[in-house]
Amino acid sequence: MPEGPNGVRIRSVDRTFHTRHGDVAALAGMSLDAAPGEIVAVVGPSGCGKSTLLELICRLQGPDAGTVQADPAALMPQRDLLLPWLDATDNAALALRARGGERDSARETARPWLERFGLAGFERSRPSELSGGMRQRVAFLRTMLAGKPVLALDEPFAALDALTRLEMQGWLGSLLAREPRTVVLVTHDVEEAVVLADRVVVMSSRPGRAVAELEVPLTRPRHRTDAEVIALRERALEALGISR
Amino acid sequence: MSASSRSGGGALAGVLRAEAGLVRTEVRLWSAAGRLLLGWRTLLVLAALLGAWELYVDLGGADRLILPPPHQVASSLYDDRSLLWSNFLVTAREIVVGILVAAAAGLALAVSLHLSRTLRRAVYPLLVASQAIPIVLVAPLLVLWLGFGFAPKLVVIAIVCFFPIVVTTIDALAAVDPDLLKLMRTFDSSRARTFRHVELPAALPGLFTGMKIAVVFAPIGAVFAEQAGSNSGLGYVFEQAIPQLLTARAYAAVLILAAFAIALFTVLNLAERLLLPWAYEPRGEIPQ
């Protein structure tokens, strides 16, 4: 792979899983681009291979056909997957420890970030003492501190209640404005996609491939009640085959 | 709650929360100890059972040489206290060391079997088979092999305690969320670091569960080993008391072993709550 940031470049990828009940084609002819620093949202019906797409980007699996080129990527799973025996600081610093960092220096690195992430005063709280939104912020910080140019976000707010989800969407928007990364955001929430992304890619049902692409040329911060956001949301829903 | 409203009193809130956490932990520890040691319901059931036993023997339900009434067992506990105590110390040491050895060996084997699928396929069935070997028959052979001292007892106890520890620890290792392992891979974690930071801590509750099961097997193993050949220990006291028709003393020895098992179980419970408090925390949010 050439040097320098390339973002993500996926070309005509096929991926089939062999199960006891026969072959399941997760992706067929899927293509996706994300320029360095771009936020691309991927929406699609459940089971359309969105998670498979992220695992390809993170090199957790390889394609059967086609090519995947991507800068190093860190995964942000749907559930927070925080370790219950570690406090917020140690959980946030897990990626640093995974690379062999000392505990003290890893905590030192993580500490100022916890404050920036609205977690001041909870540095020593274990996950069970944190609210759902706070846990998700710790999980985000953990992914950010992995120091990878690409963030692969797998329905990061799906497990949160509706109010917390709205709060966290606003929070992530302002975070990415301050800390730009190449982001591939998989979501089934079309509104979330339009509010956060520069571009929305709509996938077909299984086997998944990109069937539509919407530019979101709106200024930030965006609000879900903005007329342009609503209009784009409706276009995306139409592309998904859901229209009123 | 917004981030700005929290930042001011953040540090203080953190301290208060930490203290509240400590107090909560302490309260939970003591109530746990109380539940196990002094539970009045347990005492009530125990009293009822002892009463029924006493009544049954007094009414001529069984020969006193076969089933001594509880008050005779109690007076043997007192009259034979120095004999019982010195022999209890011997058996207690065998049991404690045996469980610790089994825990260390069990953890090591569980980790090896977890890390190597080949080893697991090759060894796990043999491990199950090893538990089908009647320890009563093997114990005398071990005595011939290892002598009348501490070693054969240790081996027998470790063998009977080993299996539950391996099984519960392996299950805890296997229960680690595969998504967590994927996450660690995207963090460029080596196999060893993933094991150290994610899998090993997750296995510790399993290790404790195995040890708690082992606590009830260990006294049985100790008695078998002592009966196979020794000149001390509660198993030896039991073995000697029966032909002398000192049945009450034999029952007293059994009673002490049972009480010791309860005590060990309680100690393990407390140690687990102290060392792995996170394993006891509610999964959901704590109400404010």
Chai-1 contact restraints between the chains, C-beta under 6 A:
chainA,res_idxA,chainB,res_idxB,connection_type,confidence,min_distance_angstrom,max_distance_angstrom,comment,restraint_id
A,C58,B,T186,contact,1.0,0.0,6.0,A-B,restraint_1
A,L60,B,K182,contact,1.0,0.0,6.0,A-B,restraint_2
A,A74,B,T186,contact,1.0,0.0,6.0,A-B,restraint_3
A,L75,B,L183,contact,1.0,0.0,6.0,A-B,restraint_4
A,L75,B,T186,contact,1.0,0.0,6.0,A-B,restraint_5
A,P77,B,D179,contact,1.0,0.0,6.0,A-B,restraint_6
A,L81,B,D179,contact,1.0,0.0,6.0,A-B,restraint_7
A,L81,B,L180,contact,1.0,0.0,6.0,A-B,restraint_8
A,P84,B,W278,contact,1.0,0.0,6.0,A-B,restraint_9
A,W85,B,P201,contact,1.0,0.0,6.0,A-B,restraint_10
A,W85,B,W278,contact,1.0,0.0,6.0,A-B,restraint_11
A,A95,B,F187,contact,1.0,0.0,6.0,A-B,restraint_12
A,R97,B,H197,contact,1.0,0.0,6.0,A-B,restraint_13
A,A98,B,M184,contact,1.0,0.0,6.0,A-B,restraint_14
A,A98,B,F187,contact,1.0,0.0,6.0,A-B,restraint_15
A,A98,B,S189,contact,1.0,0.0,6.0,A-B,restraint_16
A,A98,B,R193,contact,1.0,0.0,6.0,A-B,restraint_17
A,R99,B,D188,contact,1.0,0.0,6.0,A-B,restraint_18
A,G118,B,A3,contact,1.0,0.0,6.0,A-B,restraint_19
A,A120,B,S7,contact,1.0,0.0,6.0,A-B,restraint_20
A,A120,B,G10,contact,1.0,0.0,6.0,A-B,restraint_21
A,G121,B,G10,contact,1.0,0.0,6.0,A-B,restraint_22
A,G121,B,A11,contact,1.0,0.0,6.0,A-B,restraint_23
A,G121,B,A13,contact,1.0,0.0,6.0,A-B,restraint_24
A,G121,B,G14,contact,1.0,0.0,6.0,A-B,restraint_25
A,R126,B,W278,contact,1.0,0.0,6.0,A-B,restraint_26
A,S128,B,E281,contact,1.0,0.0,6.0,A-B,restraint_27
A,E129,B,I286,contact,1.0,0.0,6.0,A-B,restraint_28
A,S131,B,E285,contact,1.0,0.0,6.0,A-B,restraint_29
A,A146,B,F187,contact,1.0,0.0,6.0,A-B,restraint_30
